[in-house]
Structure formats: C-alpha cells, structure tokens
Amino acid sequence: IKNHEKSAYALLVKWMAGGVCRSKARLDGKTVLITGGNTGIGKETAVDMARRGARVILACRDMDRANKAAEDVRKKSGNDNVIVKKLDLASLQSVRQLAKDILGSEERLDVLINNAGIMSCPKWQTEDGFEMQFGVNHLGHFLLTNCLLDLLKKSEPSRIVNVSSLAHERGQIYFDDINQDKDYRPWKSYSQSKLANVLFTKELANRLQDTKVTTYSLHPGVIRTELGRHFWPTMPLWKRVVYTPLMFLIKSPTEGAQTTIYCAVEESLQNESGLYYSDCAPKTAAPQGLDDEAAKKLWDLSASMVGLTKSQ
C-alpha cells in the first residue's frame, strides 16, 4: 500500500507540475527582452533563454535586484550576454524611455516576453492615473509592444509572448468603468487585466497577419512566486491554515516558466498566432477571450489611454 501511496503522490506532484518544454532550439545571435525578469518565472525564463545562447535583456523596476538577478542568470547559464534595463510599467514615460533606449542600442529583437505583473493589490494608481493592475499588466505592455513593433518586424520571424492567467476566465472588460472607480475589488481587477492580455494577443495577431511576427498568450500555472505578496496577507487565517499544506503541490518557478519558454522557442508554433496556451499545449480561452469585437474595442480604448499614435 505504501508503494501505491508513493506512486500516487509522485503522479499527483507530476500532474501539478504540468508540461515541460522539450524544444532544443538554439537562440544564438538572437535577442530576447523579458519584463520583470528579476524574480519568479521571469528569471527562470531568462536562465533558459541565456542557456540557448540568446542575448537577454531584463527590463525591471528595481535595478539593484535586477543586477543581482542578472549576475545569477549569467552564472546559471554560462552566458555573459545578459544585461539590465530600467522599466517601470506603472509609468508610460518609463515605458517610452525604455523603448527609445532599445531602439537606439539594439540591432534586433527576436522575442519580447511581457512577463511582469502585479496581483490583487489595493486600489492603487499608476503615475498616469490608471488603476494599477490594468495599468501595469496590460497598458504598460500594450505601449511597450507597440513601440517595439518595428524592431520586431525588422528581426522577423519574431515572437511576442504575453503571460496571462487562468484568472482571465473570471474576467470581463468594464468598458464603462475601466479603472474600476465605482466598484474596486482586487481579484475582479486582476481578472480584467489578465483577460486584456488574451484579447490583446488576439487583436495583435490580426494586425500582424501580413508579417512573420507571431503572438502568444498563456497561463503559467499556480506558482510559488512573489506575485501573491499582496494577496496572501489579506487571506483569513483559517484559509491560510487550509492552503499551507497544499503549497508543496504548487509549481516551482522553473516548472511555471515552461509554457512561456514553449511559446518563445517551440518550432512547431512558428505559423500559429493569437492563441492561448497552458501546460505547453494550446488551450481554448474562455468565451470572452475569443470575442473579436471586444478585442478591437479594447485596442482602441488602450491606444487612446496611452496616447498611442499611428506612427508608433
């Protein structure tokens, strides 16, 4: 019985860990930019990209932590071509400054991984007055991607990978209250921002049909990272007692990074675009994530909010 229990336990842990990216693709001579690459799945993704020979740019808010992370990525990967750039996604000025820096210093950009995020925080505002989760998780990445599109096109075939979440299934876009001033709830806002990632990926694919720039959104899994730092302290004590024994079943950052890596390098995805993935396989997004009309409407609203011009 004990052996059966051990086998069942091992299977359960393996199931919770999910899919693994088995691609052996090399990225020598290619450049990958990862937002929020100084911790969690972003950092593990950076290690993998560097091991494949890529030049890796970590775009992060906290430069001290980013520099330490970059040193760690260099050591783990054996690749010294890992650099750090300043990016605060809660500031459109910071996003534009990074884009200007990249366009002026980099000859190519082969993979853009929009990984950074904030989850279930209080009702905070970005520098530009947007609700924080929508501003950081969607609008900042929306602007950054658009500012870097010409370089991505110049480097094609290239990829844009947007880290979303299963939470998008509970989300809707509140077009009449996009900053949730009328009724702010942390999870409601987070789910809206993650649905926005899926819709952005879909509409971006439509707009890039005549190029070899492809887009992907994904659910990385439930992961032991710092993303929940605003959520865990607000949880009632009895729930923390219940959930704590389950923490060992949650994915490690390395396991959680697998679908991001898969979308960035898997050769068989080269002609796929605009789709949603989980556990290193395509999955059907929630119905609200398949709404072409909502995707177009969100694009127009986002462009207006960030002051995007057609020349960008």
C-alpha positions in Angstrom: 0.0 0.0 0.0 2.9 2.3 0.9 4.4 1.9 -2.6 1.0 2.6 -4.2 0.7 5.7 -2.0 4.2 6.9 -3.1 3.3 6.3 -6.7 0.1 8.2 -6.4 1.8 11.0 -4.6 4.5 11.2 -7.3 1.9 11.2 -10.1 0.0 14.0 -8.3 3.1 16.1 -7.9 4.0 15.5 -11.6 0.4 16.4 -12.7 0.6 19.6 -10.7 4.0 20.5 -12.2 2.4 20.3 -15.7 4.0 20.3 -19.1 7.7 20.6 -19.9 9.1 22.4 -23.0 11.2 19.8 -24.8 12.4 22.0 -27.6 16.2 22.0 -28.2 16.0 25.2 -30.3 19.1 27.4 -30.1 18.9 31.2 -29.9 22.5 32.1 -30.8 22.7 35.6 -32.3 19.1 36.4 -31.2 17.9 38.9 -28.6 15.2 38.3 -26.0 13.7 41.0 -23.8 11.8 39.9 -20.7 9.9 42.3 -18.5 10.1 41.6 -14.7 12.9 39.2 -15.3 14.5 39.6 -11.8 12.3 37.1 -10.0 10.0 34.1 -10.3 9.1 32.7 -13.7 10.7 35.7 -15.5 14.1 34.9 -14.0 13.8 31.2 -14.8 12.7 32.1 -18.4 15.8 34.3 -18.6 18.1 31.5 -17.5 16.6 29.2 -20.2 16.9 31.8 -22.9 20.5 32.5 -21.9 21.3 28.8 -21.9 20.1 28.7 -25.5 22.6 31.3 -26.5 20.4 34.4 -26.6 21.4 37.9 -25.7 18.9 38.5 -22.8 17.7 41.9 -21.7 16.0 42.0 -18.2 13.7 45.0 -18.1 12.9 45.7 -14.4 11.8 48.4 -12.0 14.2 47.6 -9.1 17.7 48.0 -10.6 19.5 46.6 -7.5 17.5 43.4 -7.6 17.7 43.2 -11.4 21.5 43.5 -11.3 21.8 40.7 -8.8 19.4 38.6 -10.8 21.4 39.2 -14.0 24.5 38.0 -12.3 22.7 34.9 -11.2 21.4 34.3 -14.7 24.9 34.6 -16.1 26.3 32.1 -13.6 23.5 29.6 -14.1 23.5 29.8 -17.9 27.2 30.3 -18.5 26.2 33.2 -20.8 27.6 36.6 -20.0 25.4 38.4 -22.6 22.7 39.3 -20.0 22.0 43.0 -19.5 19.6 45.0 -17.4 17.4 48.0 -18.4 15.2 50.2 -16.2 11.4 49.7 -16.7 8.6 50.9 -14.5 5.4 49.7 -16.2 3.3 52.0 -13.9 4.8 54.9 -15.8 4.2 55.5 -19.5 7.2 57.8 -19.6 9.4 55.0 -18.3 8.0 52.6 -21.0 8.7 55.1 -23.7 12.2 55.7 -22.4 13.0 52.0 -22.4 11.7 51.6 -25.9 13.7 54.6 -27.1 16.8 53.0 -25.4 16.2 49.6 -27.0 15.6 51.1 -30.5 18.8 53.2 -30.2 21.1 50.4 -28.9 19.8 47.1 -30.2 20.0 45.9 -33.8 17.4 43.3 -33.4 14.7 41.9 -31.1 13.6 38.4 -31.8 11.4 37.6 -28.7 9.5 40.0 -26.5 8.2 38.4 -23.3 5.7 40.5 -21.4 6.0 38.7 -18.1 5.9 41.4 -15.4 2.8 41.7 -13.4 1.1 42.7 -10.1 -1.7 40.7 -8.5 -4.5 41.5 -6.2 -3.1 44.8 -4.8 -5.1 47.5 -3.1 -6.7 50.3 -5.1 -3.5 52.0 -6.3 -3.0 54.2 -9.2 -0.2 54.4 -11.8 1.8 57.5 -12.4 -0.7 58.4 -15.2 -3.8 57.8 -13.0 -4.8 54.4 -14.2 -5.9 51.6 -11.9 -2.6 49.8 -11.1 -3.3 46.2 -12.2 -4.8 47.2 -15.5 -2.1 49.8 -16.0 0.9 47.5 -15.2 -0.4 44.2 -16.5 -2.0 45.5 -19.7 -1.5 49.1 -20.6 2.3 49.2 -19.9 2.9 46.1 -22.0 0.5 47.3 -24.7 2.5 50.5 -25.2 5.9 48.8 -24.9 4.9 46.2 -27.6 3.7 48.8 -30.0 6.8 51.0 -29.5 9.0 47.9 -30.3 6.9 46.5 -33.2 9.1 48.0 -36.0 12.2 46.3 -34.5 10.4 43.0 -34.1 9.3 43.3 -37.7 12.8 44.0 -38.8 14.0 40.9 -37.0 11.3 38.5 -38.2 10.5 35.7 -37.7 9.9 37.1 -34.2 7.6 36.4 -31.3 5.6 38.3 -28.7 4.7 36.3 -25.6 2.1 37.7 -23.1 1.9 36.0 -19.7 -1.8 35.9 -18.8 -3.6 33.6 -16.3 -6.4 31.2 -15.9 -8.0 34.1 -14.0 -9.0 35.6 -17.4 -11.9 33.1 -17.3 -13.5 35.0 -14.5 -12.7 38.4 -16.1 -14.6 40.9 -18.2 -13.6 44.2 -19.6 -15.5 47.0 -17.8 -15.5 49.4 -20.7 -17.7 51.9 -18.8 -15.5 51.8 -15.7 -12.1 50.6 -16.9 -10.3 51.9 -13.8 -12.9 50.3 -11.6 -13.6 53.6 -9.7 -17.2 52.6 -9.0 -16.5 49.1 -7.6 -12.9 48.1 -7.0 -12.2 44.6 -5.9 -8.6 43.2 -6.2 -9.5 39.9 -7.9 -12.1 41.5 -10.2 -9.4 43.9 -11.4 -6.7 41.2 -11.7 -9.1 39.1 -13.8 -9.9 42.0 -16.1 -6.2 42.7 -16.7 -5.5 39.0 -17.5 -8.4 38.9 -19.9 -7.0 42.0 -21.5 -3.7 40.1 -22.1 -5.6 37.4 -24.0 -7.6 39.9 -26.1 -4.5 42.0 -26.8 -2.7 38.9 -28.1 -5.6 38.1 -30.3 -6.1 41.5 -31.8 -2.3 42.0 -32.2 -2.2 38.7 -34.3 -4.9 40.1 -36.5 -3.0 43.3 -37.1 0.3 41.4 -37.8 -1.2 38.9 -40.3 0.9 40.1 -43.2 4.2 39.8 -41.1 6.2 37.0 -39.6 5.7 38.4 -36.1 3.6 35.9 -34.1 1.8 36.4 -30.8 1.0 34.0 -27.9 -0.8 34.3 -24.5 -0.5 31.7 -21.8 -1.5 30.5 -18.3 1.7 29.6 -16.5 0.0 27.7 -13.7 -0.3 28.4 -9.9 3.2 29.2 -8.9 5.3 29.8 -5.8 6.5 33.3 -6.6 6.3 36.8 -5.1 3.3 37.7 -7.3 0.9 36.8 -4.4 2.7 39.1 -1.9 -0.4 41.5 -1.7 -2.9 38.6 -1.7 -1.6 36.2 1.0 -1.6 38.7 3.9 -5.3 39.6 3.2 -6.4 36.0 3.4 -8.2 35.0 6.6 -6.1 32.9 8.9 -8.3 29.8 8.6 -7.8 29.8 4.8 -4.0 30.2 5.2 -4.1 27.1 7.6 -6.1 25.2 5.0 -3.9 26.2 2.0 -0.5 26.0 3.5 -0.2 22.1 3.3 -1.1 22.4 -0.4 1.7 24.8 -1.1 4.1 22.0 -1.8 1.9 20.9 -4.8 2.1 24.3 -6.4 4.6 24.8 -9.3 8.1 26.0 -8.7 9.1 29.0 -10.8 11.1 26.6 -13.1 8.0 24.5 -13.7 5.9 27.6 -14.1 8.2 29.0 -16.8 7.8 26.1 -19.1 4.9 27.3 -21.1 6.4 30.8 -21.5 9.6 29.1 -22.8 7.5 26.8 -25.1 5.7 29.8 -26.6 9.1 31.6 -27.1 11.0 28.8 -28.8 8.9 25.8 -29.9 9.5 25.4 -33.6 6.0 23.9 -34.4 4.4 27.2 -33.2 6.1 29.3 -35.9 2.9 29.6 -38.0 0.5 29.9 -35.1 -0.5 33.3 -33.8 -3.1 34.8 -31.4 -3.7 31.7 -29.5 -3.8 30.8 -25.8 -1.6 28.1 -24.2 -1.3 26.2 -20.9 1.0 23.3 -19.8 3.0 23.6 -23.1 -0.1 23.0 -25.3 -2.8 25.1 -27.0 -5.9 25.6 -24.9 -9.2 27.2 -25.7 -9.5 30.5 -24.0 -12.7 31.5 -22.2 -15.5 32.7 -24.5 -14.9 36.3 -23.5 -11.2 35.8 -24.6 -12.4 34.9 -28.1 -14.5 38.0 -28.7 -13.1 39.8 -31.8 -15.3 42.8 -31.3 -14.2 43.2 -27.7 -10.6 42.8 -28.7 -10.8 45.6 -31.3 -12.7 47.8 -28.8 -10.1 47.2 -26.1 -7.3 48.0 -28.6 -8.9 51.4 -29.5 -9.5 52.2 -25.8 -5.9 51.2 -24.8 -4.4 53.2 -27.7 -6.4 56.3 -26.5 -5.4 55.8 -22.9 -1.7 55.6 -23.5 -1.7 58.2 -26.3 -0.6 55.8 -29.0 -0.2 57.4 -32.4 -0.3 55.5 -35.7 3.4 56.2 -36.3 4.3 54.2 -33.2 
